[in-house]
Amino acid sequence: MRSRRLLVLRALGLGDLLAGVPALRALRRGFPGHEIVLAAPAGLAPVAEATGAVDRLLPASAPGRAVPRTLGWTGPPPDVAVDLHGNGPPSHRLLQALSPARLFAFAHPGTPEIEGPPWHRDEHERDRWCRLLDFYDVDADPADLRLPRPHTPSPAPGAVVLHPGAGAPARCWPVERYAAVASALRGRGLRVVATGGAGEEDLVARLAKEARLPDTDVFSGGLPLHRLSALVAGARAVVSGDTGVAHLAVAHAAPTVTLFGPVPPSHWGPPPHPRHIALWHGPEGDPHARRPDPALLRITPDDVLHALHRLPAPEEPAP
């Protein structure tokens, strides 16, 4: 008898995958006899494995936030296919082309044959995908998002991590403001480190130069995921925009100060907890703008420093 397989489409970035962890774990519980296959970028395999909800990653990606043109699915059609990627015909058709026995997806006029729940624009990302599964009688808990602590030691334990980059210019707080925060924290005797992903080397170099950070406290070019996870898990606090590092820090229970604009924290913010502070002055703006959003620019270095002062100490690692 062949094994049953469940395919999940979530071919997006790190933050997207982490926001989908509660839904993935719900599918693991709801379909214990199925192999759970996640269609996502190959580089996210370590995070997928850490969730404990994915058996195999099927490499899949497309530029920006687009839907992949094809999936490298082999063998019989999936028994269940789940669209955690989007809410429209492109992702629906991609999964329908595999002829799954069942397809879980949001309803859309362009695919009237799918009897799914309605899409709500004003909804938190974690809640959205859990609601989708609830419609199909799969119980999901939006709070089920923690990841196990990494085994790798932190390269800078107890440091304040500043991550100035983001996936879009509209979500990038000015680097000189990060430098002002770094200088103030170093003046208080705290260690500050700067991180950046691939392609953000110049941004991190500017921050390091303006804040006079030593080379040992600069991690640019994209740390391997296991080292980045260890860094944020062992941080005194993580300060960033609305980007994947913020979600990774939340998943590892590290204190966070996250700077929002143009998208509000009600859509992508951390769960309510004293160790997570979301700064947001509104209103909503254009997430595709080529310059920092006006709402983001309303956040000052003093706002960030006051928020850091209010954070509790990070949790001690479990034995």
NUBA-688638 format. One line per field, with one value per residue (C-alpha): residue number from 1; residue in three letters; x, y, z. Coordinates in Angstrom, 1 decimal, decimal comma. Layout:
<pts>
n: NUM  ...
res: ALA  ...
xx: X  ...
yy: Y  ...
zz: Z  ...
</pts>
This chain:
<pts>
n: 1  2  3  4  5  6  7  8  9  10  11  12  13  14  15  16  17  18  19  20  21  22  23  24  25  26  27  28  29  30  31  32  33  34  35  36  37  38  39  40  41  42  43  44  45  46  47  48  49  50  51  52  53  54  55  56  57  58  59  60  61  62  63  64  65  66  67  68  69  70  71  72  73  74  75  76  77  78  79  80  81  82  83  84  85  86  87  88  89  90  91  92  93  94  95  96  97  98  99  100  101  102  103  104  105  106  107  108  109  110  111  112  113  114  115  116  117  118  119  120  121  122  123  124  125  126  127  128  129  130  131  132  133  134  135  136  137  138  139  140  141  142  143  144  145  146  147  148  149  150  151  152  153  154  155  156  157  158  159  160  161  162  163  164  165  166  167  168  169  170  171  172  173  174  175  176  177  178  179  180  181  182  183  184  185  186  187  188  189  190  191  192  193  194  195  196  197  198  199  200  201  202  203  204  205  206  207  208  209  210  211  212  213  214  215  216  217  218  219  220  221  222  223  224  225  226  227  228  229  230  231  232  233  234  235  236  237  238  239  240  241  242  243  244  245  246  247  248  249  250  251  252  253  254  255  256  257  258  259  260  261  262  263  264  265  266  267  268  269  270  271  272  273  274  275  276  277  278  279  280  281  282  283  284  285  286  287  288  289  290  291  292  293  294  295  296  297  298  299  300  301  302  303  304  305  306  307  308  309  310  311  312  313  314  315  316  317  318  319
res: MET  ARG  SER  ARG  ARG  LEU  LEU  VAL  LEU  ARG  ALA  LEU  GLY  LEU  GLY  ASP  LEU  LEU  ALA  GLY  VAL  PRO  ALA  LEU  ARG  ALA  LEU  ARG  ARG  GLY  PHE  PRO  GLY  HIS  GLU  ILE  VAL  LEU  ALA  ALA  PRO  ALA  GLY  LEU  ALA  PRO  VAL  ALA  GLU  ALA  THR  GLY  ALA  VAL  ASP  ARG  LEU  LEU  PRO  ALA  SER  ALA  PRO  GLY  ARG  ALA  VAL  PRO  ARG  THR  LEU  GLY  TRP  THR  GLY  PRO  PRO  PRO  ASP  VAL  ALA  VAL  ASP  LEU  HIS  GLY  ASN  GLY  PRO  PRO  SER  HIS  ARG  LEU  LEU  GLN  ALA  LEU  SER  PRO  ALA  ARG  LEU  PHE  ALA  PHE  ALA  HIS  PRO  GLY  THR  PRO  GLU  ILE  GLU  GLY  PRO  PRO  TRP  HIS  ARG  ASP  GLU  HIS  GLU  ARG  ASP  ARG  TRP  CYS  ARG  LEU  LEU  ASP  PHE  TYR  ASP  VAL  ASP  ALA  ASP  PRO  ALA  ASP  LEU  ARG  LEU  PRO  ARG  PRO  HIS  THR  PRO  SER  PRO  ALA  PRO  GLY  ALA  VAL  VAL  LEU  HIS  PRO  GLY  ALA  GLY  ALA  PRO  ALA  ARG  CYS  TRP  PRO  VAL  GLU  ARG  TYR  ALA  ALA  VAL  ALA  SER  ALA  LEU  ARG  GLY  ARG  GLY  LEU  ARG  VAL  VAL  ALA  THR  GLY  GLY  ALA  GLY  GLU  GLU  ASP  LEU  VAL  ALA  ARG  LEU  ALA  LYS  GLU  ALA  ARG  LEU  PRO  ASP  THR  ASP  VAL  PHE  SER  GLY  GLY  LEU  PRO  LEU  HIS  ARG  LEU  SER  ALA  LEU  VAL  ALA  GLY  ALA  ARG  ALA  VAL  VAL  SER  GLY  ASP  THR  GLY  VAL  ALA  HIS  LEU  ALA  VAL  ALA  HIS  ALA  ALA  PRO  THR  VAL  THR  LEU  PHE  GLY  PRO  VAL  PRO  PRO  SER  HIS  TRP  GLY  PRO  PRO  PRO  HIS  PRO  ARG  HIS  ILE  ALA  LEU  TRP  HIS  GLY  PRO  GLU  GLY  ASP  PRO  HIS  ALA  ARG  ARG  PRO  ASP  PRO  ALA  LEU  LEU  ARG  ILE  THR  PRO  ASP  ASP  VAL  LEU  HIS  ALA  LEU  HIS  ARG  LEU  PRO  ALA  PRO  GLU  GLU  PRO  ALA  PRO
xx: 0,0  1,4  2,0  -0,4  1,0  -0,1  1,4  1,5  2,3  4,1  6,9  7,7  10,2  11,4  8,8  6,1  7,1  7,3  3,8  2,6  4,0  0,7  -1,1  1,7  1,5  -2,3  -1,9  0,6  -1,8  -4,8  -3,1  -0,8  -0,5  0,5  3,9  3,8  5,6  6,2  6,8  9,1  12,5  15,3  17,2  14,3  14,8  16,4  13,4  10,9  12,7  12,7  8,9  8,6  5,6  7,3  8,7  10,2  10,8  10,1  12,2  9,9  10,3  9,6  10,8  9,2  6,1  4,9  3,5  6,0  5,3  5,6  6,2  8,6  6,0  6,6  4,6  0,8  -1,3  -1,3  -4,1  -4,4  -3,1  -3,2  -2,8  -1,0  0,5  -2,2  -5,9  -6,3  -6,3  -2,5  -1,8  -5,1  -4,4  -0,8  -2,2  -5,2  -2,8  -1,5  -5,1  -5,1  -8,0  -8,7  -7,8  -7,9  -7,9  -9,8  -12,7  -12,2  -14,5  -11,9  -12,0  -15,7  -15,3  -13,3  -15,7  -13,4  -13,9  -13,9  -10,6  -10,5  -8,0  -7,9  -6,7  -3,4  -1,4  -1,2  -5,0  -5,8  -4,2  -5,6  -9,1  -8,6  -7,9  -10,7  -13,1  -12,0  -12,3  -8,6  -8,1  -5,3  -3,8  -2,4  -0,2  1,6  4,6  7,7  10,7  13,2  16,3  19,2  22,0  24,6  26,1  25,4  28,3  27,3  25,4  23,5  24,0  21,4  20,9  20,1  18,9  18,4  17,4  14,0  12,4  11,2  12,4  9,1  9,9  13,5  14,0  16,8  20,2  21,4  18,6  19,8  23,3  22,0  20,3  23,5  25,7  23,3  23,3  27,1  27,3  25,4  27,9  25,8  27,2  25,5  25,8  24,5  23,2  22,1  21,0  22,6  22,8  22,6  26,4  26,5  23,7  25,3  28,7  27,1  25,6  28,8  30,8  28,4  28,1  31,8  31,1  34,1  34,4  33,6  30,2  29,2  27,5  26,6  26,0  23,5  24,5  23,8  20,3  21,6  24,0  21,3  18,9  21,5  22,3  18,7  17,8  20,6  20,1  19,3  16,9  16,3  15,5  14,4  11,7  8,8  11,0  12,0  14,5  11,7  9,6  12,6  13,2  9,6  9,8  12,8  11,2  13,8  12,7  11,9  11,3  9,8  9,3  6,1  5,2  3,5  1,8  0,3  1,2  -2,4  -1,5  2,1  3,0  4,2  1,7  0,7  3,5  5,6  8,8  7,5  6,9  5,6  6,1  3,5  2,2  0,1  -1,6  -1,2  0,8  2,1  4,2  5,7  7,0  10,6  11,3  10,7  7,0  6,0  4,5  7,9  9,6  7,5  9,4  12,4  15,5  14,2  11,0  13,2  15,4  12,4  10,9  14,1  14,1  10,6  11,5  11,9  15,1  15,3  14,2  16,8  17,3  15,7  18,0
yy: 0,0  3,4  6,0  8,9  12,3  15,9  18,8  22,3  25,3  28,1  29,1  32,4  33,8  33,1  35,2  33,7  30,2  31,1  32,7  29,4  27,2  26,9  25,8  23,3  21,8  21,6  19,6  17,3  16,6  16,3  13,9  11,8  9,0  11,3  12,4  16,2  17,7  21,5  23,3  26,2  27,7  25,2  27,4  27,2  23,4  23,8  25,9  23,4  20,6  22,5  22,9  19,1  19,3  18,7  15,4  16,7  20,0  20,2  23,1  25,8  29,6  32,5  36,1  38,4  36,9  35,3  31,8  29,3  28,3  24,6  22,1  19,2  16,8  13,2  10,0  9,7  12,9  14,1  12,9  16,4  19,7  22,9  26,4  28,4  30,6  33,0  33,4  33,4  31,4  31,2  29,2  27,3  26,3  25,2  22,7  21,7  20,7  17,9  16,4  16,1  14,1  17,1  20,7  23,2  26,8  30,1  30,7  33,0  34,0  32,8  29,3  28,8  25,0  25,5  25,6  27,3  30,1  33,7  35,7  38,6  41,3  42,7  39,6  38,5  36,2  33,4  33,6  33,5  30,1  28,6  29,8  28,2  24,8  25,2  25,5  22,0  20,6  20,7  22,3  24,9  27,1  30,4  30,5  27,3  29,0  28,4  26,6  24,5  26,4  25,9  23,5  25,9  28,3  32,0  34,0  37,0  35,8  38,6  41,2  43,5  42,5  45,3  44,2  47,2  45,4  44,2  42,7  46,0  49,6  50,7  48,6  49,8  52,3  54,7  53,2  56,4  55,9  52,3  53,8  56,3  53,4  51,4  54,3  55,0  51,3  51,0  54,1  52,1  49,3  46,9  44,8  45,6  43,5  44,2  41,6  41,6  39,2  38,6  41,8  44,0  44,2  48,0  48,7  46,8  48,4  51,9  51,0  49,6  52,6  55,2  53,3  52,4  48,7  46,4  43,8  41,1  42,5  42,7  39,8  40,7  38,8  36,4  34,1  30,4  29,8  27,7  30,5  33,3  31,3  30,8  34,6  35,7  33,0  34,1  37,9  40,4  41,9  42,0  45,3  45,2  46,1  43,8  41,1  37,5  38,1  39,5  36,3  34,2  36,0  35,5  31,8  31,6  33,7  36,4  39,9  42,0  45,6  45,6  48,7  48,7  50,6  50,5  47,2  47,3  44,8  43,7  41,9  40,6  41,5  39,4  37,7  39,7  39,3  41,7  40,5  41,7  45,4  46,5  50,2  51,6  55,1  54,5  54,9  52,0  52,8  51,2  48,1  48,3  51,9  52,6  54,6  54,2  54,5  57,8  55,7  54,0  57,4  58,6  56,2  57,9  56,4  57,5  55,5  52,4  53,1  53,5  50,3  48,4  49,8  48,3  44,8  42,0  40,0  37,2  33,7  31,4  28,4  25,2  22,5
zz: 0,0  -1,0  1,6  1,7  1,0  1,8  -0,1  1,3  -0,9  0,9  -1,5  0,2  2,6  6,2  7,9  5,8  6,7  10,4  10,3  8,8  11,5  13,5  10,4  9,5  13,0  12,8  9,6  11,2  14,0  11,7  9,2  11,3  8,8  5,9  4,6  4,9  1,9  2,0  -1,3  -0,3  -1,0  -0,5  1,9  4,4  4,9  8,4  9,6  8,1  9,9  13,2  13,1  13,6  11,2  7,8  6,6  3,3  1,6  -2,1  -3,5  -5,0  -5,4  -7,7  -7,9  -5,3  -3,9  -7,1  -7,5  -8,9  -12,5  -11,8  -8,9  -9,2  -7,8  -8,8  -8,3  -7,8  -7,1  -3,5  -1,3  0,1  -1,2  0,9  -0,5  2,2  -0,5  -1,6  -2,2  -6,0  -9,2  -9,8  -6,6  -6,9  -10,5  -9,7  -7,1  -9,2  -12,0  -9,7  -9,4  -5,6  -4,1  -1,8  -2,1  0,9  -0,3  0,2  -2,1  -5,1  -8,0  -10,4  -9,1  -8,2  -8,0  -4,7  -1,7  0,7  3,3  2,3  2,3  4,8  4,1  7,6  9,4  11,0  8,9  11,5  12,2  8,5  7,8  11,0  10,0  6,6  8,2  10,8  7,8  6,8  10,4  11,2  14,6  14,6  17,3  16,1  19,2  18,4  16,8  19,1  17,7  19,8  20,9  18,5  19,5  17,9  20,4  19,8  18,2  20,4  23,5  25,3  22,6  21,2  17,6  15,1  11,7  9,4  6,2  5,0  2,0  0,6  0,9  2,4  5,5  5,9  8,8  8,1  8,8  10,6  13,1  13,8  14,3  16,8  18,7  18,6  19,8  22,7  23,8  23,5  25,7  28,4  28,2  26,1  23,3  19,9  16,8  13,3  10,9  7,3  4,6  1,2  -0,7  2,4  2,9  2,2  4,5  7,4  6,6  6,9  10,2  11,5  10,4  11,9  15,2  15,3  15,7  15,8  13,0  15,5  15,9  12,3  10,6  7,0  3,9  5,4  8,3  7,8  9,3  12,2  13,3  12,8  14,8  17,6  17,5  17,9  20,4  22,7  22,2  24,9  22,3  18,6  16,9  13,3  10,8  9,8  8,3  8,7  11,6  13,7  13,2  13,9  17,2  18,2  17,4  19,8  22,5  22,3  23,3  20,3  19,3  15,8  13,7  11,6  8,5  6,0  7,2  10,7  13,4  13,4  10,2  10,8  14,4  17,2  19,6  22,7  25,3  27,4  25,6  22,3  21,5  18,2  17,3  14,9  14,4  11,2  8,9  6,5  3,4  0,2  0,9  -2,6  -2,3  -3,2  0,0  3,7  4,5  6,3  9,2  9,7  9,6  12,5  14,8  16,4  18,0  21,3  20,7  20,2  23,2  25,5  24,2  24,8  28,4  29,0  27,8  30,4  30,5  28,0  29,0  30,3  28,0  29,2  30,6
</pts>
